[in-house]
C-alpha cells in the first residue's frame, strides 16, 4: 500500500516524500481512506508515535478549500507543546498547497498576535481548549464554517479536566461537522464524549484497547524505598548513551531527583508545574537538542513533549492510573524502534505493578540492579567504541604528534591504554569500589525440590554487612513487636548522651532489626539501647557479627521481660490468658 493508493493528493505526496515518508504506517492505512471518502465520525485508538498526526493531518488539509479564508478545520490538543508540534507538522505537509494557513492558538503566548493572524484569515486552527474559549468569548473566532473537528489525545484532555471546555467549544461548531477522536486509551470518560458528540462513530484500533506499544520492553527493579535513587544512578551508569524521561509522582520529588542527578554530575533537568512557561520552553529545547540526556518530569508537565529517540522511560514512582503508565511507556519504542520502560519499585508497589500487567496484558520482567562490575565493564567498552569511531583530523593533529610522542615514548601500549582509561574512569571506579548489592530480597522462604522451606542464604549475610565507613548494630526487637524506624530513632535520641547519633540503612525483620551508624558511634548506639524498654520488652543490642545467623536463631540475645507486665500495656481483647469455664 502507498500513500498514492490511499487517495492522497499530489501536492501532499510531494511534501511528505521530502520528509522521508515512504509507506503508510498502520494507523495511516486505516484512517486516511475513511476520512477522505466517508462521512461518518471516527474514533481511533493508537499509541503516541504511531503516525497519528499524518493520519488525520493529510486528509484534513485535502478537505480544505483554500479560497475560503475562514476556519474550516479545528484540531484540539491538551498542551501548548502538542499544539505547536501538530501545527508544525501540518505546515510541513502543506508546503506545496497554495493559500493554506495553519494557526496554533495556545496560552502563554501573545493573544494580540493570535487575534491579528485570525483576522487576516486562517483555514485550520490548532488550539488548546482554554485559549480557544477566550478567543471565542472575545468574538474573534467564528466556527460556523468548520466541517472537521479533531480531538487529539482525548484521554489526556479529560485527565486534565477539559471536559467542560470541550463541551462549550463543540456547542459553537455546526451539527453536520465530521468529528475525529484520537486517543491512546479508551477510559469510560472518552466513551461518554464519543457517545454524546459523535454520530455512529466507526472505531479503529491499532493493537488492542489500552495496550502499550508492542516494541517496548517492560522491566522492573525491586529495591528498598531508600535505595531508589541509587538504583536510578546505576541504571543511568549502565546505559552510557541514555536518553530518558524519568517520571516522578510529585513536583517535589521531581525537583529533588533532578537536583541530586545534577549534583552527581549527570546532564539532567527538572520539568514540572512550578516552572514558568519560559523556563519549561528552555528545558524542553535543551532536551530535544540533547544538551541534557535525562529529563525528570511530572506527567502533566511532560504532556505534549514529542521526542522520537528515547532509549528509556523510567518510572521512579508508579502512577495510580494504568492509562498514565501506557502514555509514559508509549514515549519510547516509537516509529518502529525498540525502547525500554523501566519501573523502580519497592515491595509495597508490587501489587500495583501486577494490576498494570493485568490490564496491559504484558508481563514485566524483573531484572537485577546493574552491579558495579557490569557498569564499569559497560562504560569501558563504550569508551573503546568511541575511540574506534572518533574522527581524526590528520592534518591538524600531525603537527603535535612528534612532541606528544617524545613525551609518552617511555610508555608501552598497555600502559598508555591503562592511563587513558583511568583518566576517564577513576571517579567511577572509586565510587563503585565495594558498593553493595541493593536488590530487594523477598523475606518469604522459598521451597526446595522436596517441598521444604529454605531461606536465601545470601539475604541475611547482606543484611549483616554494613555500608562502607559504617558499623552494623543488632537490636532484639522487630516488626512483630510493633518496632519500626521511628521507634528506633526515638530510643537512640532519648537514651544517648552527647551529640545526635545519625542512622543509615535500617533493616526491620520480624523478630529483630539491624541498622547502620558511623563506626565512631557504634558503641554509643549499643549503650543507648541496652537496657532500654519497648512496651515492656527489655532491649538487647550488640555490634552485629557478620558470621552470626540472626535469622536462624530468631531473636538472638535475651528477649527479657522487664519488671513491668506487658499485659497492662495491651487492650483487653489482646489478652492471651484463657478464661475459666463456668458450668451451669
Buried (B, 14 or more C-beta within 10 A) or exposed (E): EEBEEBBBBEBBBEBBEEEEBEEBBBBBBBBBBBBBEEEEBBBBBBBBBBBBBBBBBBBBBBBBEBEEBBBBBBBBBBBBBBBBBBBBBBBBBBBBBEEBBBBBBBBEBEBEEBBEBBEEEBBBBBBBBEBBBBBBEEEBBEBEBBBBBBBBBBBBBBBBEBBEBBEBBBEBBEEEBBBBBBBBBBBEBBEEBBEEBBEEBBEBBBBEEBBBBEEBBBBBBBBBEEBBBBBBBBBBBBBBEBBBBBBBBEBEBBBBBBEBBBEEEBBBBBBBEEBEEEBBBEBBEBBBEEEBBBBBBBBBBBBBBBBEEBBBBBBBBBBEBBBBBBBBBBBBBBEEBEBBBBBBBBBEBBEBBEEBBEBBEBEBEBEEBBBBEBBBEBBBEBBEEEEEEEEEEEEEEEEEEEEEEEEEEEEEEEEEEEEEBEEBBEEBBEBBEEBBEBBBBEBEEEEEEEEEEEBBEEBBEBBBBBEEEBBBBBBBBBEEBEBEEEBBBEBBEEBBEEEEBEBBBBBBBEBBBBBBBBEEBBEBBBBBBBEBBBBBBBBBBBBBEEEBEBBEEEBBBEBEEBEEEEEEEEEEEEEEEEEEEEEE
